[in-house]
Amino acid sequence: MTMMKNIFVPLLALSLCGVAGLAHDTGTVAVPDATPAVQSLKTEVEKSGPVRAPAALKEKIPVSGQGFWKFIAATNLMPLPPEVVGKVTPAHGTVIVDAERDIVYWGLKKVGWVGFSNQLRDSWVVKGDEQFTHNNLHGADILPRKGKLPLVAAADNEGFKVYLSDTTFLNPRTLGAPTNGPYATNVTYRPTDTAFVNANRIFITDGYARGYFMEATTEPLAYVDGFFGGHDFSKTPHGITFDPRDKNLLVSARPEGQLKRWSISGKKVLEIGALPAGTLLCDVDLWGDYALAACLEGPFNDGSTNKTAGPLMIVNLKKKTIASIIKPKAELGYDFCEHIHDACWYFRKHGRATDVYLIFTAWNPGGLGVLKLVNAPD
C-alpha cells in the first residue's frame, strides 16, 4: 500500500503510451493500440457527498478544501509509539486499512509495520518477520478474506522484492525480480506498489526501475507471462490500484501527473485523466466514485513554474472532475508535509452518521498525519 503518485504530453509521445505488451521469450514490444486523448480534470466544487454532512463546525480553526470536502487537522489521533521516535524522518512508505478490525498499518522504512487501533488512538510496532525491518515498505495493498486475516502484498523498492503475508506479518513469501522478457538481460527491479485483483491475482508496478507493470499469482507466488507499460507509458508508473467498479487498473503516472485507466482484459489504456500542470501523482485510494490522490508535489503556482507542497486531491471518477484540493502543509499546519507519498480513506461509524478521515504519509521529510471531514462555511 498501498497508496489512491508535467502533465500535458505531446501527441507524438501519447501515441506511444498504449499497451506495451511483451512476449514471454523475446521481450518484443507489441504494436500499441491507439491511445485515448488526455482529459484535463477540471475543478468542480461539490455541495454534497456520499455521506451525510457532519454537524456544522463551531470552532474557528484552520480548514482546507472546498465545498463538501473540507478538512481539519486531527492531531490528537495516530500517536506514534515510543520505539519509532527518531526514525520517522526517513519515511518513504504506505498506509493500508483493515476495516473489519479497525486497524491501520503504516510501512516505515527500517522499522517495518506500525499498527494503529482503537479508532486511531493506540499504536504499536508490529512484531512481524525481521525481513520487513531491513529495507522499505514502499507501497502495498490489503485484501479482506472471509473468516481469515487479510492478505497484504507489499513492494520493497530497496530490497527489490514483493512480500505476501497476512496481517500477522509472519513468515512472508517473497517474489524477486522477473527473469524473462525485458528483464532477461537487465534485472534492475525496484517495485513501488501492488494491487490485488482477487485472492489469487496481483499486479505489481516497477516504478523506480524499468517502468513495467506485470501480473502475478499468489498460489503459487509467481509472475504471469506479459509485461506492460514501460517508460513510453510513464517515466515513473509509481502507484497501481484495482477499481472493483469496472475491474480494471488505475495506474498513477507520477511525473506526467496522470491517472491512467488500463483494461486488464483488453491490455490497453482506456482513458487518461490529467491533474493540474505541475502535479506529481504518487497513488490513489478508492471509495466508490471517489479517488483520494496522494501528490508528491502540487500544481504550479499561479501559472508559473514554481513548485508547491504536495496536496491531497479528491477526484470524482464518475464526473472526471477534481472535487477538492487539500493542502496539509500550507493550510493545516503540517510543516513536515512537503511531499505526500501515500494516503487512504478511513471511516468511523456511529449510528447513522459516518465520520470521514484522510490518513497520509509524507516523504523527505517523512511523517504521518490525519485529517477529518468537517462542515464549514465557504
Secondary structure, DSSP 8 states (H G I E B T S, - for coil): ----------HHHHTT-S---B-TTT--B--------EEE-EE---S--SS----B--S----EEETTEEEEE-TTSS---GGGTT-STT----EEEEGGGTEEEEEETTTEEEEEETTTTEEEE----GGGGTS-EEEEEEEEETTEEEEEEEEETTTTEEEEEETT--S-EEE----SGGGSS-------EEEEEETTEEEEE-TTTT-EEEEEEETTEEEEEEEEE-TTT-S-EEEEEEETTTTEEEEEETTTTEEEEEETTTTEEEEEEE-STT-EEEEEEEETTEEEEEEEEE--GGGSS--EE--EEEEETTTTEEEEEE-HHHHH--TT-SSEEEEEEEEEEETTEEEEEEEEEETTTTEEEEEEEEB---
